[in-house]
Amino acid sequence: MLEILGVIGLCKMIGGMLQRKGRRSGWFKFFVVIAWFGGEFAGAIVAGIAAAVMHAGEEPPMLPIYLTALVCACLGVGVVFLIASLLPDLRPLQTAMHPGGAPFIGVPEPHDGDNPYRAPSFPDGR
């Protein structure tokens, strides 16, 4: 249960970091979850095989297996955070594209006030 709360906290952390860089964070939150549980699973498998070989014929100790799984999960999430931290900040680019400070939400409305090919406007504003 505590791991799930930790993963939720990590997702919020990476979301805030990417939001400060002007980026969307949905895929990176997904990668945090996958990296955590995938790293934990892979670490547990590798540590379980190593413990079974080292303690042949005996029950392998679970604490080292679990700690190895947690270390591998942290390494996996660390890689995701490293990739996210190396992404460039998009805010200067967005402010250069929209100097008025308006957020970019797709294709901007065209301004054709001096377009000679536009339809004539009607006197009543239609």
C-alpha positions as CSV (number, residue, x, y, z in Angstrom):
1,M,0.0,0.0,0.0
2,L,2.8,2.4,0.8
3,E,4.4,1.7,-2.5
4,I,1.3,2.8,-4.4
5,L,1.3,6.0,-2.4
6,G,4.9,6.5,-3.2
7,V,4.3,5.9,-6.9
8,I,1.4,8.4,-6.8
9,G,3.8,10.9,-5.2
10,L,6.4,10.3,-7.8
11,C,3.8,10.8,-10.6
12,K,2.9,14.2,-9.1
13,M,6.6,15.1,-8.8
14,I,7.3,14.4,-12.4
15,G,4.1,16.1,-13.5
16,G,5.0,19.2,-11.7
17,M,8.6,19.2,-13.1
18,L,7.3,18.8,-16.7
19,Q,4.6,21.4,-16.2
20,R,7.2,23.9,-15.1
21,K,9.0,23.1,-18.4
22,G,5.8,23.8,-20.4
23,R,5.3,20.1,-21.3
24,R,2.5,17.7,-20.9
25,S,3.2,14.9,-18.4
26,G,0.7,12.1,-19.1
27,W,3.2,9.7,-20.8
28,F,5.9,10.3,-18.3
29,K,3.5,9.5,-15.4
30,F,2.7,6.3,-17.3
31,F,6.4,5.6,-17.7
32,V,7.0,6.2,-13.9
33,V,4.4,3.5,-13.1
34,I,5.8,1.1,-15.7
35,A,9.4,1.7,-14.6
36,W,8.5,1.2,-10.9
37,F,6.6,-2.0,-11.2
38,G,8.8,-3.4,-14.1
39,G,12.0,-2.6,-12.2
40,E,10.6,-4.1,-9.1
41,F,9.5,-7.3,-10.9
42,A,12.9,-7.6,-12.8
43,G,14.9,-7.0,-9.6
44,A,12.9,-9.6,-7.6
45,I,13.4,-12.2,-10.4
46,V,17.1,-11.6,-10.6
47,A,17.6,-11.5,-6.8
48,G,15.4,-14.6,-6.4
49,I,17.4,-16.6,-8.9
50,A,20.7,-15.4,-7.2
51,A,19.4,-16.3,-3.8
52,A,18.2,-19.7,-5.0
53,V,21.6,-20.4,-6.4
54,M,23.5,-19.2,-3.3
55,H,21.2,-21.0,-0.8
56,A,20.7,-24.3,-2.7
57,G,18.3,-26.6,-0.9
58,E,17.2,-24.0,1.6
59,E,14.5,-21.4,1.6
60,P,16.1,-18.1,0.2
61,P,15.9,-15.1,2.5
62,M,13.1,-12.7,1.4
63,L,14.5,-9.4,2.8
64,P,17.4,-9.2,0.4
65,I,15.2,-10.1,-2.5
66,Y,12.7,-7.4,-1.6
67,L,15.4,-4.8,-1.0
68,T,16.9,-5.6,-4.4
69,A,13.5,-5.3,-6.0
70,L,13.1,-1.8,-4.4
71,V,16.5,-0.7,-5.5
72,C,15.8,-1.8,-9.1
73,A,12.5,0.0,-9.0
74,C,14.2,3.2,-7.8
75,L,16.8,2.9,-10.6
76,G,14.0,2.5,-13.2
77,V,12.2,5.6,-12.0
78,G,15.5,7.4,-11.7
79,V,16.1,6.9,-15.4
80,V,12.6,8.3,-16.2
81,F,13.3,11.4,-14.1
82,L,16.7,11.8,-15.7
83,I,15.2,11.7,-19.2
84,A,12.5,14.2,-18.1
85,S,15.1,16.5,-16.5
86,L,17.2,16.6,-19.7
87,L,14.2,17.7,-21.8
88,P,14.5,21.4,-22.9
89,D,12.2,24.0,-21.5
90,L,9.5,24.9,-23.9
91,R,8.3,28.1,-22.2
92,P,10.7,30.5,-24.0
93,L,9.6,29.0,-27.3
94,Q,6.0,29.4,-26.4
95,T,6.4,33.0,-25.4
96,A,8.3,33.7,-28.6
97,M,5.5,32.3,-30.6
98,H,2.8,34.2,-28.7
99,P,4.3,37.4,-27.3
100,G,0.9,38.6,-26.0
101,G,1.2,36.0,-23.2
102,A,-1.8,34.0,-24.5
103,P,-1.4,30.2,-24.1
104,F,-1.0,28.2,-27.2
105,I,-4.0,26.0,-27.7
106,G,-3.7,24.7,-31.2
107,V,-3.8,26.7,-34.5
108,P,-4.1,30.4,-33.9
109,E,-7.0,32.3,-35.4
110,P,-5.9,33.9,-38.7
111,H,-5.8,37.7,-38.8
112,D,-6.7,38.8,-42.3
113,G,-7.4,42.4,-41.9
114,D,-5.3,43.4,-44.8
115,N,-6.2,40.4,-47.0
116,P,-7.3,41.7,-50.5
117,Y,-9.1,38.3,-51.2
118,R,-11.4,38.2,-48.2
119,A,-15.1,38.5,-48.6
120,P,-16.5,42.0,-48.3
121,S,-18.1,42.8,-44.9
122,F,-21.7,43.9,-44.6
123,P,-22.7,47.2,-43.0
124,D,-24.7,45.5,-40.3
125,G,-21.6,43.5,-39.1
126,R,-22.3,40.1,-40.6
